[in-house]
Amino acid sequence: MDSKQVVDLVYWRDTQRSGVVFGASLFLLLSLSVCSIVSVCAYIALALLSVTISFRIYKGILQAVQKSEEGHPFK
């Protein structure tokens, strides 16, 4: 990331990207004020795993309903 992108982020020139970055940073800081870093990392990993498994199940159901031969979605 170059300095122009950082300046654009800080000055909120792209409001959607700035909101996501600063919202995630605020959430991370609030989580770290309540829980330990190990717990926060474990919860983030669990959330990512849940999203991945949900996506895999969704694609499997979609493939079964449409009777397509797309294969594994993470290939």
Z-matrix of the N, CA and C atoms (Angstrom, degrees):
N
C 1 1.449
C 2 1.529 1 107.62
N 3 1.303 2 116.89 1 125.36
C 4 1.457 3 119.14 2 -179.02
C 5 1.525 4 110.43 3 -89.05
N 6 1.317 5 115.68 4 174.61
C 7 1.463 6 120.64 5 -174.36
C 8 1.528 7 112.11 6 -67.25
N 9 1.334 8 118.23 7 -29.67
C 10 1.461 9 120.11 8 178.90
C 11 1.529 10 110.89 9 -65.66
N 12 1.318 11 116.58 10 -39.95
C 13 1.465 12 119.75 11 178.91
C 14 1.522 13 111.02 12 -67.26
N 15 1.333 14 117.24 13 -36.85
C 16 1.464 15 120.72 14 178.09
C 17 1.526 16 110.02 15 -66.54
N 18 1.334 17 116.80 16 -42.74
C 19 1.463 18 120.59 17 178.17
C 20 1.528 19 110.32 18 -63.29
N 21 1.325 20 117.82 19 -42.51
C 22 1.467 21 121.24 20 177.01
C 23 1.526 22 110.96 21 -61.21
N 24 1.315 23 116.17 22 -37.07
C 25 1.464 24 120.84 23 179.66
C 26 1.525 25 110.94 24 -68.67
N 27 1.322 26 117.03 25 -45.02
C 28 1.467 27 121.43 26 -177.40
C 29 1.524 28 111.28 27 -69.45
N 30 1.338 29 117.64 28 -38.64
C 31 1.459 30 120.97 29 -179.50
C 32 1.526 31 113.47 30 -85.10
N 33 1.311 32 118.50 31 6.62
C 34 1.461 33 124.84 32 174.81
C 35 1.525 34 111.45 33 57.83
N 36 1.336 35 117.45 34 41.80
C 37 1.467 36 119.99 35 176.56
C 38 1.530 37 110.49 36 -74.52
N 39 1.317 38 116.92 37 -31.81
C 40 1.467 39 122.46 38 172.09
C 41 1.524 40 105.90 39 -111.98
N 42 1.324 41 116.40 40 93.56
C 43 1.461 42 120.90 41 -170.16
C 44 1.523 43 112.97 42 -63.76
N 45 1.317 44 117.36 43 -35.79
C 46 1.459 45 119.18 44 -178.05
C 47 1.521 46 111.03 45 -66.59
N 48 1.324 47 117.74 46 -47.38
C 49 1.466 48 121.59 47 179.74
C 50 1.530 49 110.77 48 -65.75
N 51 1.331 50 117.28 49 -41.79
C 52 1.466 51 120.72 50 179.72
C 53 1.525 52 110.75 51 -64.16
N 54 1.318 53 116.37 52 -40.38
C 55 1.459 54 120.13 53 178.73
C 56 1.514 55 112.55 54 -63.56
N 57 1.329 56 116.68 55 -41.63
C 58 1.465 57 120.64 56 179.44
C 59 1.527 58 110.32 57 -65.59
N 60 1.338 59 116.86 58 -45.58
C 61 1.466 60 120.64 59 -177.34
C 62 1.524 61 111.22 60 -65.51
N 63 1.319 62 117.41 61 -48.80
C 64 1.453 63 119.70 62 -177.94
C 65 1.523 64 112.13 63 -73.33
N 66 1.319 65 117.93 64 -31.38
C 67 1.466 66 119.92 65 174.70
C 68 1.518 67 111.76 66 -65.84
N 69 1.341 68 116.58 67 -42.81
C 70 1.460 69 120.18 68 177.65
C 71 1.525 70 110.76 69 -66.30
N 72 1.334 71 116.94 70 -38.09
C 73 1.472 72 120.26 71 177.99
C 74 1.519 73 110.90 72 -65.13
N 75 1.322 74 117.25 73 -42.51
C 76 1.462 75 120.86 74 178.46
C 77 1.525 76 111.08 75 -64.24
N 78 1.321 77 116.35 76 -42.95
C 79 1.465 78 120.57 77 177.73
C 80 1.527 79 111.01 78 -61.34
N 81 1.340 80 116.91 79 -42.43
C 82 1.455 81 120.84 80 179.08
C 83 1.522 82 110.99 81 -64.15
N 84 1.322 83 118.02 82 -44.03
C 85 1.461 84 120.54 83 179.56
C 86 1.526 85 112.03 84 -65.78
N 87 1.317 86 117.30 85 -40.42
C 88 1.468 87 119.93 86 176.99
C 89 1.525 88 111.47 87 -65.76
N 90 1.318 89 116.60 88 -38.40
C 91 1.465 90 120.28 89 177.92
C 92 1.524 91 110.80 90 -65.38
N 93 1.326 92 116.55 91 -40.80
C 94 1.459 93 120.06 92 179.73
C 95 1.524 94 112.37 93 -69.86
N 96 1.331 95 117.97 94 -23.43
C 97 1.456 96 119.49 95 177.12
C 98 1.530 97 111.77 96 -75.88
N 99 1.337 98 116.51 97 -21.32
C 100 1.461 99 120.67 98 -178.62
C 101 1.526 100 111.44 99 -100.21
N 102 1.334 101 117.90 100 -42.61
C 103 1.464 102 122.82 101 -175.12
C 104 1.525 103 110.31 102 -117.19
N 105 1.317 104 115.07 103 167.28
C 106 1.458 105 119.73 104 176.98
C 107 1.523 106 110.19 105 -76.19
N 108 1.314 107 115.76 106 164.95
C 109 1.463 108 120.58 107 -178.83
C 110 1.522 109 111.35 108 -65.26
N 111 1.334 110 116.53 109 -31.45
C 112 1.472 111 120.15 110 178.49
C 113 1.531 112 109.87 111 -67.11
N 114 1.318 113 117.12 112 -42.20
C 115 1.466 114 120.66 113 178.96
C 116 1.525 115 111.49 114 -65.69
N 117 1.324 116 116.40 115 -42.50
C 118 1.465 117 120.09 116 179.96
C 119 1.527 118 110.25 117 -63.52
N 120 1.336 119 117.12 118 -44.69
C 121 1.467 120 120.10 119 177.99
C 122 1.522 121 111.08 120 -62.84
N 123 1.330 122 117.43 121 -39.46
C 124 1.458 123 120.74 122 179.47
C 125 1.526 124 111.32 123 -65.76
N 126 1.332 125 117.38 124 -41.41
C 127 1.460 126 120.29 125 178.72
C 128 1.528 127 111.81 126 -67.33
N 129 1.326 128 117.08 127 -37.62
C 130 1.470 129 120.04 128 176.96
C 131 1.521 130 110.12 129 -64.57
N 132 1.344 131 116.53 130 -43.66
C 133 1.463 132 120.17 131 178.59
C 134 1.529 133 111.06 132 -63.26
N 135 1.325 134 116.90 133 -40.00
C 136 1.459 135 121.06 134 178.44
C 137 1.531 136 111.19 135 -64.65
N 138 1.324 137 116.61 136 -39.96
C 139 1.469 138 119.89 137 178.01
C 140 1.524 139 110.82 138 -64.94
N 141 1.328 140 117.67 139 -43.20
C 142 1.467 141 120.80 140 177.82
C 143 1.519 142 111.50 141 -63.43
N 144 1.322 143 116.74 142 -40.41
C 145 1.463 144 120.70 143 177.83
C 146 1.528 145 110.85 144 -64.25
N 147 1.320 146 117.12 145 -40.70
C 148 1.464 147 120.78 146 178.98
C 149 1.531 148 111.56 147 -64.08
N 150 1.321 149 116.57 148 -41.72
C 151 1.463 150 120.06 149 178.16
C 152 1.520 151 110.51 150 -64.61
N 153 1.327 152 117.15 151 -42.55
C 154 1.457 153 121.24 152 -179.63
C 155 1.524 154 111.75 153 -63.78
N 156 1.319 155 116.79 154 -45.00
C 157 1.469 156 120.50 155 179.65
C 158 1.527 157 110.43 156 -66.17
N 159 1.336 158 116.63 157 -39.87
C 160 1.468 159 119.60 158 178.19
C 161 1.526 160 111.30 159 -63.06
N 162 1.328 161 117.00 160 -40.26
C 163 1.463 162 121.04 161 177.96
C 164 1.515 163 110.33 162 -64.58
N 165 1.318 164 117.94 163 -41.43
C 166 1.470 165 122.23 164 179.87
C 167 1.532 166 110.75 165 -64.12
N 168 1.331 167 117.12 166 -42.96
C 169 1.467 168 120.90 167 178.61
C 170 1.531 169 110.23 168 -65.93
N 171 1.339 170 116.58 169 -42.01
C 172 1.465 171 121.15 170 178.46
C 173 1.522 172 110.84 171 -59.59
N 174 1.333 173 117.01 172 -47.44
C 175 1.458 174 120.37 173 -179.66
C 176 1.532 175 110.83 174 -65.44
N 177 1.329 176 118.11 175 -35.54
C 178 1.456 177 120.93 176 177.46
C 179 1.514 178 112.07 177 -65.32
N 180 1.324 179 116.89 178 -42.64
C 181 1.466 180 121.23 179 178.45
C 182 1.525 181 110.13 180 -67.03
N 183 1.327 182 116.36 181 -42.43
C 184 1.455 183 120.47 182 178.37
C 185 1.522 184 111.14 183 -61.93
N 186 1.313 185 116.93 184 -39.70
C 187 1.462 186 121.47 185 178.61
C 188 1.525 187 110.80 186 -66.97
N 189 1.334 188 116.78 187 -38.68
C 190 1.461 189 119.65 188 179.60
C 191 1.523 190 111.82 189 -69.39
N 192 1.308 191 116.91 190 -37.97
C 193 1.459 192 120.15 191 -178.45
C 194 1.530 193 110.58 192 -70.58
N 195 1.343 194 116.95 193 -41.70
C 196 1.457 195 120.53 194 -178.44
C 197 1.526 196 112.83 195 -85.13
N 198 1.317 197 116.89 196 -6.65
C 199 1.460 198 123.36 197 -179.98
C 200 1.528 199 111.28 198 53.63
N 201 1.315 200 115.60 199 46.28
C 202 1.469 201 121.00 200 179.29
C 203 1.527 202 109.68 201 -102.74
N 204 1.292 203 115.62 202 165.14
C 205 1.470 204 122.59 203 -179.70
C 206 1.535 205 110.28 204 -115.87
N 207 1.293 206 116.68 205 53.30
C 208 1.464 207 120.81 206 -178.08
C 209 1.505 208 112.61 207 -72.51
N 210 1.300 209 118.92 208 -30.44
C 211 1.450 210 121.74 209 -177.45
C 212 1.513 211 111.93 210 89.91
N 213 1.301 212 115.62 211 -165.85
C 214 1.460 213 122.66 212 -176.62
C 215 1.533 214 110.26 213 -69.87
N 216 1.365 215 118.60 214 132.08
C 217 1.474 216 119.27 215 -176.28
C 218 1.518 217 114.47 216 -71.36
N 219 1.336 218 119.49 217 -15.54
C 220 1.450 219 121.82 218 -177.86
C 221 1.520 220 112.80 219 -101.38
N 222 1.337 221 117.28 220 16.81
C 223 1.479 222 119.51 221 178.04
C 224 1.504 223 109.54 222 -75.59
